[in-house]
Amino acid sequence: MTSLQNTGKFRPFKGNARTDQNQERNASGETSGGNRLNEVTENIRIDGLYGFYNVTDIKERTGFLINMHATEIMEDDKRLQSGVDYYFLEEDCSRFKISYPYNPYFYILCKKDTYEEVTTGLNKKYPDFILKIETVYKEDLDLV
């Protein structure tokens, strides 16, 4: 019986279909701006093939939400903004989608009485990325 050892080094599988995508990523693990724009336009094209087009008129619609996922929205000046695509099916079986912009968020649990230090440190280190920091009180439901 052979024992397995973990060397801690990642070795990609041979025949990995994602190698092309991995080569497009830069050293920080992000795709370049041009590649991200291409991905957005390709996603719009594929959605169109399935009959989902962004709503451009202002009439009221009623539909059933059938899917949603995170996406990037290309603005008029070719800037990308994070958002969510919502896919709907109307009663007459026609399809439409809504792209709704949102700002990503995450929660940080601070030790007691360290809120000011954490807030100041984050704002100093990431001033271009943080839009706002707010306090949210959460209740541990296991203790209820």
PENOR-V425111 format. One line per field, one symbol per residue. ss: DSSP state (H for helix, E for strand, L for the rest). burial: b if it has 16 or more other C-alpha atoms within 10 Angstrom, else e. A space follows every 10 residues. Layout:
BEGIN
ss=???
burial=???
END
This chain:
BEGIN
ss=LLLLLLLLLL LLLLLLLLHH HHHHELLLLL ELHHHHHHHH HHHHHHHHHL LLLELLLLLL LLEEEEEEEE EEEELLLLLE EEEEEEEEEE LLLLEEEEEE ELLLLLLLLL LLLLHHHHHH HHHHHLLLLL LLLLLLLLLL HHHL
burial=eeeeeeeeee eeeeeeeeee eeeeeeeeee beeeeebeeb eeeeeebeee ebbbeeeeee eeeeeeeeee bbbbeeeeeb eebbbbbbbe eeeebbbbbe eeeeeeeeee eeeeeeeeee eebeeeeeee eeeeeeeeee eeee
END
